[in-house]
Amino acid sequence: MPIVGKIIKSKLAVLRGYKSCSINADYRNMTKFAGDINNGFVLVRATLNS
């Protein structure tokens, strides 16, 4: 699948009060984690817990 760049503006994608982070996945798979040691899951959990 080709990389197309940003799909939406950052200010619409980031919750106020949280820092922005990137997950190496496409739009369909960015919330599907294989387990709690998956890099994307660890990043999201750490961001939400900070």
All heavy atoms as atom14 arrays in JSON, in Angstrom:
{
  "sequence": "MPIVGKIIKSKLAVLRGYKSCSINADYRNMTKFAGDINNGFVLVRATLNS",
  "atom14_mask": [
    [1, 1, 1, 1, 1, 1, 1, 1, 0, 0, 0, 0, 0, 0],
    [1, 1, 1, 1, 1, 1, 1, 0, 0, 0, 0, 0, 0, 0],
    [1, 1, 1, 1, 1, 1, 1, 1, 0, 0, 0, 0, 0, 0],
    [1, 1, 1, 1, 1, 1, 1, 0, 0, 0, 0, 0, 0, 0],
    [1, 1, 1, 1, 0, 0, 0, 0, 0, 0, 0, 0, 0, 0],
    [1, 1, 1, 1, 1, 1, 1, 1, 1, 0, 0, 0, 0, 0],
    [1, 1, 1, 1, 1, 1, 1, 1, 0, 0, 0, 0, 0, 0],
    [1, 1, 1, 1, 1, 1, 1, 1, 0, 0, 0, 0, 0, 0],
    [1, 1, 1, 1, 1, 1, 1, 1, 1, 0, 0, 0, 0, 0],
    [1, 1, 1, 1, 1, 1, 0, 0, 0, 0, 0, 0, 0, 0],
    [1, 1, 1, 1, 1, 1, 1, 1, 1, 0, 0, 0, 0, 0],
    [1, 1, 1, 1, 1, 1, 1, 1, 0, 0, 0, 0, 0, 0],
    [1, 1, 1, 1, 1, 0, 0, 0, 0, 0, 0, 0, 0, 0],
    [1, 1, 1, 1, 1, 1, 1, 0, 0, 0, 0, 0, 0, 0],
    [1, 1, 1, 1, 1, 1, 1, 1, 0, 0, 0, 0, 0, 0],
    [1, 1, 1, 1, 1, 1, 1, 1, 1, 1, 1, 0, 0, 0],
    [1, 1, 1, 1, 0, 0, 0, 0, 0, 0, 0, 0, 0, 0],
    [1, 1, 1, 1, 1, 1, 1, 1, 1, 1, 1, 1, 0, 0],
    [1, 1, 1, 1, 1, 1, 1, 1, 1, 0, 0, 0, 0, 0],
    [1, 1, 1, 1, 1, 1, 0, 0, 0, 0, 0, 0, 0, 0],
    [1, 1, 1, 1, 1, 1, 0, 0, 0, 0, 0, 0, 0, 0],
    [1, 1, 1, 1, 1, 1, 0, 0, 0, 0, 0, 0, 0, 0],
    [1, 1, 1, 1, 1, 1, 1, 1, 0, 0, 0, 0, 0, 0],
    [1, 1, 1, 1, 1, 1, 1, 1, 0, 0, 0, 0, 0, 0],
    [1, 1, 1, 1, 1, 0, 0, 0, 0, 0, 0, 0, 0, 0],
    [1, 1, 1, 1, 1, 1, 1, 1, 0, 0, 0, 0, 0, 0],
    [1, 1, 1, 1, 1, 1, 1, 1, 1, 1, 1, 1, 0, 0],
    [1, 1, 1, 1, 1, 1, 1, 1, 1, 1, 1, 0, 0, 0],
    [1, 1, 1, 1, 1, 1, 1, 1, 0, 0, 0, 0, 0, 0],
    [1, 1, 1, 1, 1, 1, 1, 1, 0, 0, 0, 0, 0, 0],
    [1, 1, 1, 1, 1, 1, 1, 0, 0, 0, 0, 0, 0, 0],
    [1, 1, 1, 1, 1, 1, 1, 1, 1, 0, 0, 0, 0, 0],
    [1, 1, 1, 1, 1, 1, 1, 1, 1, 1, 1, 0, 0, 0],
    [1, 1, 1, 1, 1, 0, 0, 0, 0, 0, 0, 0, 0, 0],
    [1, 1, 1, 1, 0, 0, 0, 0, 0, 0, 0, 0, 0, 0],
    [1, 1, 1, 1, 1, 1, 1, 1, 0, 0, 0, 0, 0, 0],
    [1, 1, 1, 1, 1, 1, 1, 1, 0, 0, 0, 0, 0, 0],
    [1, 1, 1, 1, 1, 1, 1, 1, 0, 0, 0, 0, 0, 0],
    [1, 1, 1, 1, 1, 1, 1, 1, 0, 0, 0, 0, 0, 0],
    [1, 1, 1, 1, 0, 0, 0, 0, 0, 0, 0, 0, 0, 0],
    [1, 1, 1, 1, 1, 1, 1, 1, 1, 1, 1, 0, 0, 0],
    [1, 1, 1, 1, 1, 1, 1, 0, 0, 0, 0, 0, 0, 0],
    [1, 1, 1, 1, 1, 1, 1, 1, 0, 0, 0, 0, 0, 0],
    [1, 1, 1, 1, 1, 1, 1, 0, 0, 0, 0, 0, 0, 0],
    [1, 1, 1, 1, 1, 1, 1, 1, 1, 1, 1, 0, 0, 0],
    [1, 1, 1, 1, 1, 0, 0, 0, 0, 0, 0, 0, 0, 0],
    [1, 1, 1, 1, 1, 1, 1, 0, 0, 0, 0, 0, 0, 0],
    [1, 1, 1, 1, 1, 1, 1, 1, 0, 0, 0, 0, 0, 0],
    [1, 1, 1, 1, 1, 1, 1, 1, 0, 0, 0, 0, 0, 0],
    [1, 1, 1, 1, 1, 1, 0, 0, 0, 0, 0, 0, 0, 0]
  ],
  "atom14_positions": [
    [[0.85, -1.17, 0.0], [0.0, 0.0, 0.0], [0.9, 1.24, 0.0], [1.78, 1.37, 0.84], [-0.9, -0.03, 1.23], [-1.8, 1.18, 1.35], [-2.94, 1.1, 2.74], [-4.11, -0.04, 2.09], [0.0, 0.0, 0.0], [0.0, 0.0, 0.0], [0.0, 0.0, 0.0], [0.0, 0.0, 0.0], [0.0, 0.0, 0.0], [0.0, 0.0, 0.0]],
    [[0.67, 2.16, -0.91], [1.52, 3.37, -0.96], [1.24, 4.31, 0.19], [0.14, 4.37, 0.72], [1.11, 4.02, -2.28], [-0.25, 3.51, -2.57], [-0.33, 2.14, -1.97], [0.0, 0.0, 0.0], [0.0, 0.0, 0.0], [0.0, 0.0, 0.0], [0.0, 0.0, 0.0], [0.0, 0.0, 0.0], [0.0, 0.0, 0.0], [0.0, 0.0, 0.0]],
    [[2.26, 5.05, 0.59], [2.12, 6.06, 1.63], [1.61, 7.33, 0.97], [2.18, 7.8, -0.01], [3.45, 6.3, 2.35], [3.9, 5.02, 3.04], [3.34, 7.45, 3.34], [5.28, 5.1, 3.66], [0.0, 0.0, 0.0], [0.0, 0.0, 0.0], [0.0, 0.0, 0.0], [0.0, 0.0, 0.0], [0.0, 0.0, 0.0], [0.0, 0.0, 0.0]],
    [[0.53, 7.88, 1.51], [-0.06, 9.07, 0.89], [0.14, 10.33, 1.7], [-0.18, 11.41, 1.25], [-1.57, 8.87, 0.63], [-1.79, 7.77, -0.38], [-2.31, 8.56, 1.91], [0.0, 0.0, 0.0], [0.0, 0.0, 0.0], [0.0, 0.0, 0.0], [0.0, 0.0, 0.0], [0.0, 0.0, 0.0], [0.0, 0.0, 0.0], [0.0, 0.0, 0.0]],
    [[0.64, 10.25, 2.9], [0.85, 11.42, 3.73], [-0.3, 11.64, 4.69], [-1.09, 10.75, 4.97], [0.0, 0.0, 0.0], [0.0, 0.0, 0.0], [0.0, 0.0, 0.0], [0.0, 0.0, 0.0], [0.0, 0.0, 0.0], [0.0, 0.0, 0.0], [0.0, 0.0, 0.0], [0.0, 0.0, 0.0], [0.0, 0.0, 0.0], [0.0, 0.0, 0.0]],
    [[-0.41, 12.86, 5.18], [-1.46, 13.18, 6.14], [-2.83, 13.13, 5.47], [-3.0, 13.61, 4.36], [-1.25, 14.57, 6.73], [-0.1, 14.64, 7.69], [-0.06, 16.01, 8.32], [1.07, 16.08, 9.33], [1.12, 17.38, 9.98], [0.0, 0.0, 0.0], [0.0, 0.0, 0.0], [0.0, 0.0, 0.0], [0.0, 0.0, 0.0], [0.0, 0.0, 0.0]],
    [[-3.78, 12.59, 6.2], [-5.14, 12.49, 5.69], [-6.0, 13.64, 6.21], [-6.83, 14.18, 5.5], [-5.77, 11.13, 6.08], [-4.97, 10.0, 5.42], [-7.23, 11.08, 5.7], [-5.36, 8.62, 5.86], [0.0, 0.0, 0.0], [0.0, 0.0, 0.0], [0.0, 0.0, 0.0], [0.0, 0.0, 0.0], [0.0, 0.0, 0.0], [0.0, 0.0, 0.0]],
    [[-5.79, 14.01, 7.48], [-6.53, 15.13, 8.06], [-5.55, 16.07, 8.76], [-4.42, 15.7, 9.05], [-7.61, 14.66, 9.06], [-6.99, 13.92, 10.23], [-8.65, 13.81, 8.36], [-7.96, 13.59, 11.32], [0.0, 0.0, 0.0], [0.0, 0.0, 0.0], [0.0, 0.0, 0.0], [0.0, 0.0, 0.0], [0.0, 0.0, 0.0], [0.0, 0.0, 0.0]],
    [[-6.0, 17.28, 9.04], [-5.16, 18.26, 9.71], [-4.89, 17.82, 11.15], [-5.75, 17.26, 11.81], [-5.84, 19.62, 9.72], [-6.0, 20.22, 8.35], [-6.69, 21.55, 8.42], [-6.86, 22.13, 7.03], [-7.51, 23.44, 7.05], [0.0, 0.0, 0.0], [0.0, 0.0, 0.0], [0.0, 0.0, 0.0], [0.0, 0.0, 0.0], [0.0, 0.0, 0.0]],
    [[-3.66, 18.08, 11.62], [-3.25, 17.66, 12.97], [-4.17, 18.2, 14.05], [-4.49, 17.5, 15.0], [-1.82, 18.12, 13.24], [-0.93, 17.48, 12.37], [0.0, 0.0, 0.0], [0.0, 0.0, 0.0], [0.0, 0.0, 0.0], [0.0, 0.0, 0.0], [0.0, 0.0, 0.0], [0.0, 0.0, 0.0], [0.0, 0.0, 0.0], [0.0, 0.0, 0.0]],
    [[-4.61, 19.44, 13.92], [-5.45, 20.02, 14.97], [-6.79, 19.29, 15.1], [-7.44, 19.36, 16.14], [-5.66, 21.51, 14.77], [-6.51, 21.89, 13.58], [-6.67, 23.4, 13.51], [-7.6, 23.79, 12.38], [-7.78, 25.22, 12.31], [0.0, 0.0, 0.0], [0.0, 0.0, 0.0], [0.0, 0.0, 0.0], [0.0, 0.0, 0.0], [0.0, 0.0, 0.0]],
    [[-7.21, 18.57, 14.07], [-8.45, 17.79, 14.13], [-8.21, 16.37, 14.64], [-9.14, 15.7, 15.06], [-9.1, 17.73, 12.75], [-9.52, 19.07, 12.15], [-10.02, 18.86, 10.73], [-10.57, 19.74, 13.0], [0.0, 0.0, 0.0], [0.0, 0.0, 0.0], [0.0, 0.0, 0.0], [0.0, 0.0, 0.0], [0.0, 0.0, 0.0], [0.0, 0.0, 0.0]],
    [[-6.95, 15.92, 14.58], [-6.64, 14.54, 14.93], [-6.09, 14.37, 16.34], [-6.04, 13.26, 16.85], [-5.63, 13.98, 13.93], [0.0, 0.0, 0.0], [0.0, 0.0, 0.0], [0.0, 0.0, 0.0], [0.0, 0.0, 0.0], [0.0, 0.0, 0.0], [0.0, 0.0, 0.0], [0.0, 0.0, 0.0], [0.0, 0.0, 0.0], [0.0, 0.0, 0.0]],
    [[-5.68, 15.45, 16.99], [-5.04, 15.37, 18.3], [-5.98, 15.93, 19.37], [-6.53, 17.01, 19.21], [-3.71, 16.17, 18.31], [-3.05, 16.11, 19.68], [-2.78, 15.64, 17.24], [0.0, 0.0, 0.0], [0.0, 0.0, 0.0], [0.0, 0.0, 0.0], [0.0, 0.0, 0.0], [0.0, 0.0, 0.0], [0.0, 0.0, 0.0], [0.0, 0.0, 0.0]],
    [[-6.18, 15.15, 20.42], [-7.02, 15.61, 21.52], [-6.3, 16.71, 22.29], [-5.11, 16.6, 22.58], [-7.32, 14.46, 22.48], [-8.18, 13.34, 21.93], [-8.25, 12.19, 22.94], [-9.58, 13.83, 21.59], [0.0, 0.0, 0.0], [0.0, 0.0, 0.0], [0.0, 0.0, 0.0], [0.0, 0.0, 0.0], [0.0, 0.0, 0.0], [0.0, 0.0, 0.0]],
    [[-7.02, 17.76, 22.59], [-6.44, 18.88, 23.35], [-5.92, 18.36, 24.69], [-6.58, 17.59, 25.37], [-7.51, 19.94, 23.58], [-6.94, 21.22, 24.16], [-7.98, 22.3, 24.31], [-8.71, 22.48, 23.05], [-9.99, 22.82, 22.98], [-10.68, 23.02, 24.06], [-10.58, 22.96, 21.8], [0.0, 0.0, 0.0], [0.0, 0.0, 0.0], [0.0, 0.0, 0.0]],
    [[-4.73, 18.75, 25.04], [-4.12, 18.34, 26.3], [-3.22, 17.11, 26.15], [-2.55, 16.73, 27.1], [0.0, 0.0, 0.0], [0.0, 0.0, 0.0], [0.0, 0.0, 0.0], [0.0, 0.0, 0.0], [0.0, 0.0, 0.0], [0.0, 0.0, 0.0], [0.0, 0.0, 0.0], [0.0, 0.0, 0.0], [0.0, 0.0, 0.0], [0.0, 0.0, 0.0]],
    [[-3.21, 16.48, 24.98], [-2.35, 15.32, 24.73], [-1.35, 15.66, 23.65], [-1.63, 16.44, 22.75], [-3.18, 14.11, 24.29], [-4.04, 13.54, 25.37], [-5.36, 13.94, 25.5], [-3.53, 12.62, 26.27], [-6.17, 13.42, 26.51], [-4.33, 12.1, 27.28], [-5.64, 12.51, 27.4], [-6.42, 12.0, 28.38], [0.0, 0.0, 0.0], [0.0, 0.0, 0.0]],
    [[-0.16, 15.08, 23.72], [0.82, 15.3, 22.67], [0.52, 14.36, 21.49], [-0.09, 13.31, 21.66], [2.24, 15.09, 23.18], [2.56, 13.69, 23.63], [3.98, 13.59, 24.12], [4.26, 12.15, 24.54], [5.62, 11.97, 24.95], [0.0, 0.0, 0.0], [0.0, 0.0, 0.0], [0.0, 0.0, 0.0], [0.0, 0.0, 0.0], [0.0, 0.0, 0.0]],
    [[0.94, 14.78, 20.34], [0.73, 14.0, 19.12], [1.7, 12.83, 19.07], [2.86, 12.95, 19.48], [0.94, 14.91, 17.91], [0.84, 14.17, 16.73], [0.0, 0.0, 0.0], [0.0, 0.0, 0.0], [0.0, 0.0, 0.0], [0.0, 0.0, 0.0], [0.0, 0.0, 0.0], [0.0, 0.0, 0.0], [0.0, 0.0, 0.0], [0.0, 0.0, 0.0]],
    [[1.26, 11.7, 18.56], [2.15, 10.56, 18.34], [1.7, 9.84, 17.07], [0.56, 9.98, 16.64], [2.16, 9.62, 19.54], [0.59, 8.85, 19.9], [0.0, 0.0, 0.0], [0.0, 0.0, 0.0], [0.0, 0.0, 0.0], [0.0, 0.0, 0.0], [0.0, 0.0, 0.0], [0.0, 0.0, 0.0], [0.0, 0.0, 0.0], [0.0, 0.0, 0.0]],
    [[2.59, 9.09, 16.47], [2.29, 8.38, 15.23], [2.34, 6.88, 15.46], [3.17, 6.38, 16.22], [3.3, 8.74, 14.15], [3.22, 10.1, 13.85], [0.0, 0.0, 0.0], [0.0, 0.0, 0.0], [0.0, 0.0, 0.0], [0.0, 0.0, 0.0], [0.0, 0.0, 0.0], [0.0, 0.0, 0.0], [0.0, 0.0, 0.0], [0.0, 0.0, 0.0]],
    [[1.46, 6.17, 14.78], [1.44, 4.71, 14.82], [1.72, 4.21, 13.41], [1.15, 4.71, 12.44], [0.07, 4.21, 15.3], [-0.18, 4.67, 16.73], [-0.03, 2.7, 15.2], [-1.55, 4.33, 17.25], [0.0, 0.0, 0.0], [0.0, 0.0, 0.0], [0.0, 0.0, 0.0], [0.0, 0.0, 0.0], [0.0, 0.0, 0.0], [0.0, 0.0, 0.0]],
    [[2.59, 3.22, 13.3], [2.95, 2.67, 11.99], [1.86, 1.7, 11.54], [1.99, 0.49, 11.64], [4.31, 1.98, 12.07], [4.8, 1.55, 10.71], [4.34, 2.04, 9.69], [5.73, 0.63, 10.69], [0.0, 0.0, 0.0], [0.0, 0.0, 0.0], [0.0, 0.0, 0.0], [0.0, 0.0, 0.0], [0.0, 0.0, 0.0], [0.0, 0.0, 0.0]],
    [[0.74, 2.26, 11.05], [-0.37, 1.45, 10.56], [-1.25, 2.32, 9.68], [-1.2, 3.54, 9.74], [-1.19, 0.91, 11.73], [0.0, 0.0, 0.0], [0.0, 0.0, 0.0], [0.0, 0.0, 0.0], [0.0, 0.0, 0.0], [0.0, 0.0, 0.0], [0.0, 0.0, 0.0], [0.0, 0.0, 0.0], [0.0, 0.0, 0.0], [0.0, 0.0, 0.0]],
    [[-2.06, 1.67, 8.86], [-3.0, 2.43, 8.06], [-4.25, 2.74, 8.88], [-4.39, 2.29, 10.01], [-3.35, 1.69, 6.76], [-4.03, 0.35, 7.0], [-4.55, 0.11, 8.1], [-4.05, -0.46, 6.06], [0.0, 0.0, 0.0], [0.0, 0.0, 0.0], [0.0, 0.0, 0.0], [0.0, 0.0, 0.0], [0.0, 0.0, 0.0], [0.0, 0.0, 0.0]],
    [[-5.13, 3.53, 8.29], [-6.32, 4.01, 9.01], [-7.17, 2.85, 9.54], [-7.69, 2.91, 10.64], [-7.15, 4.88, 8.07], [-8.32, 5.54, 8.75], [-8.13, 6.61, 9.6], [-9.61, 5.09, 8.53], [-9.19, 7.23, 10.23], [-10.68, 5.69, 9.15], [-10.47, 6.76, 9.99], [-11.52, 7.36, 10.62], [0.0, 0.0, 0.0], [0.0, 0.0, 0.0]],
    [[-7.28, 1.79, 8.78], [-8.11, 0.64, 9.16], [-7.51, -0.15, 10.33], [-8.23, -0.7, 11.15], [-8.29, -0.27, 7.97], [-9.16, -1.47, 8.26], [-9.4, -2.29, 7.03], [-10.3, -1.53, 6.18], [-10.48, -1.76, 4.9], [-9.81, -2.71, 4.3], [-11.32, -1.04, 4.2], [0.0, 0.0, 0.0], [0.0, 0.0, 0.0], [0.0, 0.0, 0.0]],
    [[-6.18, -0.2, 10.43], [-5.53, -1.05, 11.42], [-4.89, -0.31, 12.59], [-4.27, -0.93, 13.43], [-4.46, -1.9, 10.72], [-5.08, -2.9, 9.79], [-5.95, -3.66, 10.17], [-4.65, -2.88, 8.53], [0.0, 0.0, 0.0], [0.0, 0.0, 0.0], [0.0, 0.0, 0.0], [0.0, 0.0, 0.0], [0.0, 0.0, 0.0], [0.0, 0.0, 0.0]],
    [[-5.05, 1.0, 12.66], [-4.34, 1.76, 13.69], [-4.88, 1.54, 15.11], [-4.24, 1.93, 16.08], [-4.3, 3.25, 13.35], [-5.65, 3.91, 13.32], [-5.6, 5.59, 12.69], [-4.66, 6.41, 13.93], [0.0, 0.0, 0.0], [0.0, 0.0, 0.0], [0.0, 0.0, 0.0], [0.0, 0.0, 0.0], [0.0, 0.0, 0.0], [0.0, 0.0, 0.0]],
    [[-6.02, 0.89, 15.26], [-6.55, 0.59, 16.59], [-6.68, -0.9, 16.84], [-7.32, -1.32, 17.8], [-7.93, 1.25, 16.8], [-8.83, 0.76, 15.8], [-7.82, 2.76, 16.71], [0.0, 0.0, 0.0], [0.0, 0.0, 0.0], [0.0, 0.0, 0.0], [0.0, 0.0, 0.0], [0.0, 0.0, 0.0], [0.0, 0.0, 0.0], [0.0, 0.0, 0.0]],
    [[-6.07, -1.71, 15.98], [-6.1, -3.16, 16.14], [-4.71, -3.62, 16.56], [-3.78, -3.63, 15.76], [-6.52, -3.84, 14.84], [-7.91, -3.48, 14.4], [-8.24, -4.11, 13.08], [-9.62, -3.67, 12.63], [-9.92, -4.18, 11.29], [0.0, 0.0, 0.0], [0.0, 0.0, 0.0], [0.0, 0.0, 0.0], [0.0, 0.0, 0.0], [0.0, 0.0, 0.0]],
    [[-4.57, -4.01, 17.8], [-3.26, -4.4, 18.33], [-3.24, -5.9, 18.59], [-4.22, -6.47, 19.06], [-2.96, -3.64, 19.63], [-3.02, -2.15, 19.47], [-4.01, -1.41, 20.1], [-2.1, -1.48, 18.68], [-4.07, -0.03, 19.96], [-2.15, -0.1, 18.52], [-3.14, 0.62, 19.16], [0.0, 0.0, 0.0], [0.0, 0.0, 0.0], [0.0, 0.0, 0.0]],
    [[-2.11, -6.53, 18.29], [-1.96, -7.98, 18.48], [-1.88, -8.36, 19.96], [-2.12, -9.49, 20.32], [-0.73, -8.47, 17.73], [0.0, 0.0, 0.0], [0.0, 0.0, 0.0], [0.0, 0.0, 0.0], [0.0, 0.0, 0.0], [0.0, 0.0, 0.0], [0.0, 0.0, 0.0], [0.0, 0.0, 0.0], [0.0, 0.0, 0.0], [0.0, 0.0, 0.0]],
    [[-1.55, -7.41, 20.8], [-1.42, -7.68, 22.23], [-0.92, -6.46, 22.96], [-0.63, -5.43, 22.35], [0.0, 0.0, 0.0], [0.0, 0.0, 0.0], [0.0, 0.0, 0.0], [0.0, 0.0, 0.0], [0.0, 0.0, 0.0], [0.0, 0.0, 0.0], [0.0, 0.0, 0.0], [0.0, 0.0, 0.0], [0.0, 0.0, 0.0], [0.0, 0.0, 0.0]],
    [[-0.8, -6.59, 24.27], [-0.42, -5.43, 25.07], [1.08, -5.11, 25.02], [1.52, -4.16, 25.64], [-0.9, -5.56, 26.5], [-0.33, -6.76, 27.23], [0.39, -7.57, 26.61], [-0.61, -6.9, 28.43], [0.0, 0.0, 0.0], [0.0, 0.0, 0.0], [0.0, 0.0, 0.0], [0.0, 0.0, 0.0], [0.0, 0.0, 0.0], [0.0, 0.0, 0.0]],
    [[1.85, -5.91, 24.28], [3.26, -5.58, 24.09], [3.52, -5.02, 22.69], [4.65, -4.71, 22.35], [4.19, -6.78, 24.38], [3.88, -7.93, 23.44], [4.12, -7.19, 25.83], [4.9, -9.06, 23.49], [0.0, 0.0, 0.0], [0.0, 0.0, 0.0], [0.0, 0.0, 0.0], [0.0, 0.0, 0.0], [0.0, 0.0, 0.0], [0.0, 0.0, 0.0]],
    [[2.48, -4.86, 21.88], [2.59, -4.27, 20.56], [3.07, -2.83, 20.69], [2.61, -2.1, 21.56], [1.22, -4.35, 19.87], [1.21, -3.66, 18.53], [0.99, -2.45, 18.47], [1.44, -4.42, 17.48], [0.0, 0.0, 0.0], [0.0, 0.0, 0.0], [0.0, 0.0, 0.0], [0.0, 0.0, 0.0], [0.0, 0.0, 0.0], [0.0, 0.0, 0.0]],
    [[3.99, -2.41, 19.82], [4.56, -1.06, 19.9], [3.49, 0.03, 19.85], [3.56, 1.01, 20.59], [5.57, -0.83, 18.78], [6.84, -1.61, 18.98], [7.15, -2.03, 20.09], [7.58, -1.81, 17.91], [0.0, 0.0, 0.0], [0.0, 0.0, 0.0], [0.0, 0.0, 0.0], [0.0, 0.0, 0.0], [0.0, 0.0, 0.0], [0.0, 0.0, 0.0]],
    [[2.49, -0.11, 18.98], [1.43, 0.88, 18.88], [0.62, 0.96, 20.16], [0.3, 2.05, 20.65], [0.0, 0.0, 0.0], [0.0, 0.0, 0.0], [0.0, 0.0, 0.0], [0.0, 0.0, 0.0], [0.0, 0.0, 0.0], [0.0, 0.0, 0.0], [0.0, 0.0, 0.0], [0.0, 0.0, 0.0], [0.0, 0.0, 0.0], [0.0, 0.0, 0.0]],
    [[0.3, -0.19, 20.75], [-0.46, -0.22, 21.99], [0.31, 0.44, 23.12], [-0.23, 1.25, 23.88], [-0.82, -1.65, 22.37], [-1.61, -1.75, 23.65], [-2.98, -1.58, 23.63], [-0.98, -1.99, 24.85], [-3.72, -1.65, 24.81], [-1.7, -2.06, 26.03], [-3.08, -1.9, 26.0], [0.0, 0.0, 0.0], [0.0, 0.0, 0.0], [0.0, 0.0, 0.0]],
    [[1.59, 0.11, 23.22], [2.45, 0.69, 24.27], [2.5, 2.2, 24.14], [2.39, 2.93, 25.13], [3.87, 0.07, 24.22], [4.83, 0.79, 25.15], [3.8, -1.41, 24.56], [0.0, 0.0, 0.0], [0.0, 0.0, 0.0], [0.0, 0.0, 0.0], [0.0, 0.0, 0.0], [0.0, 0.0, 0.0], [0.0, 0.0, 0.0], [0.0, 0.0, 0.0]],
    [[2.63, 2.71, 22.91], [2.69, 4.14, 22.66], [1.37, 4.83, 23.05], [1.36, 5.85, 23.73], [3.02, 4.41, 21.21], [3.1, 5.87, 20.78], [4.19, 6.6, 21.54], [3.34, 5.94, 19.28], [0.0, 0.0, 0.0], [0.0, 0.0, 0.0], [0.0, 0.0, 0.0], [0.0, 0.0, 0.0], [0.0, 0.0, 0.0], [0.0, 0.0, 0.0]],
    [[0.25, 4.26, 22.63], [-1.05, 4.85, 22.96], [-1.29, 4.83, 24.47], [-1.71, 5.82, 25.05], [-2.19, 4.12, 22.21], [-3.55, 4.55, 22.71], [-2.08, 4.35, 20.72], [0.0, 0.0, 0.0], [0.0, 0.0, 0.0], [0.0, 0.0, 0.0], [0.0, 0.0, 0.0], [0.0, 0.0, 0.0], [0.0, 0.0, 0.0], [0.0, 0.0, 0.0]],
    [[-1.01, 3.71, 25.1], [-1.21, 3.61, 26.56], [-0.36, 4.63, 27.3], [-0.84, 5.32, 28.21], [-0.89, 2.2, 27.04], [-1.11, 2.03, 28.54], [-0.82, 0.64, 29.02], [0.53, 0.25, 28.65], [0.95, -0.99, 28.65], [0.14, -1.98, 28.94], [2.19, -1.26, 28.32], [0.0, 0.0, 0.0], [0.0, 0.0, 0.0], [0.0, 0.0, 0.0]],
    [[0.91, 4.76, 26.91], [1.79, 5.72, 27.58], [1.32, 7.15, 27.37], [1.37, 7.97, 28.28], [3.22, 5.55, 27.05], [0.0, 0.0, 0.0], [0.0, 0.0, 0.0], [0.0, 0.0, 0.0], [0.0, 0.0, 0.0], [0.0, 0.0, 0.0], [0.0, 0.0, 0.0], [0.0, 0.0, 0.0], [0.0, 0.0, 0.0], [0.0, 0.0, 0.0]],
    [[0.84, 7.46, 26.17], [0.37, 8.81, 25.87], [-0.88, 9.13, 26.7], [-0.99, 10.21, 27.27], [0.07, 8.96, 24.37], [1.27, 8.71, 23.64], [-0.43, 10.34, 24.05], [0.0, 0.0, 0.0], [0.0, 0.0, 0.0], [0.0, 0.0, 0.0], [0.0, 0.0, 0.0], [0.0, 0.0, 0.0], [0.0, 0.0, 0.0], [0.0, 0.0, 0.0]],
    [[-1.8, 8.21, 26.79], [-3.04, 8.44, 27.54], [-2.79, 8.48, 29.05], [-3.5, 9.17, 29.77], [-4.08, 7.39, 27.2], [-4.62, 7.44, 25.78], [-5.56, 6.28, 25.53], [-5.29, 8.77, 25.49], [0.0, 0.0, 0.0], [0.0, 0.0, 0.0], [0.0, 0.0, 0.0], [0.0, 0.0, 0.0], [0.0, 0.0, 0.0], [0.0, 0.0, 0.0]],
    [[-1.8, 7.75, 29.52], [-1.51, 7.72, 30.95], [-0.64, 8.89, 31.41], [-0.46, 9.08, 32.61], [-0.81, 6.41, 31.33], [-1.77, 5.26, 31.37], [-2.96, 5.42, 31.62], [-1.27, 4.06, 31.11], [0.0, 0.0, 0.0], [0.0, 0.0, 0.0], [0.0, 0.0, 0.0], [0.0, 0.0, 0.0], [0.0, 0.0, 0.0], [0.0, 0.0, 0.0]],
    [[-0.11, 9.67, 30.48], [0.78, 10.78, 30.87], [-0.01, 12.0, 31.29], [-1.15, 12.16, 31.14], [1.74, 11.13, 29.74], [1.03, 11.6, 28.61], [0.0, 0.0, 0.0], [0.0, 0.0, 0.0], [0.0, 0.0, 0.0], [0.0, 0.0, 0.0], [0.0, 0.0, 0.0], [0.0, 0.0, 0.0], [0.0, 0.0, 0.0], [0.0, 0.0, 0.0]]
  ]
}
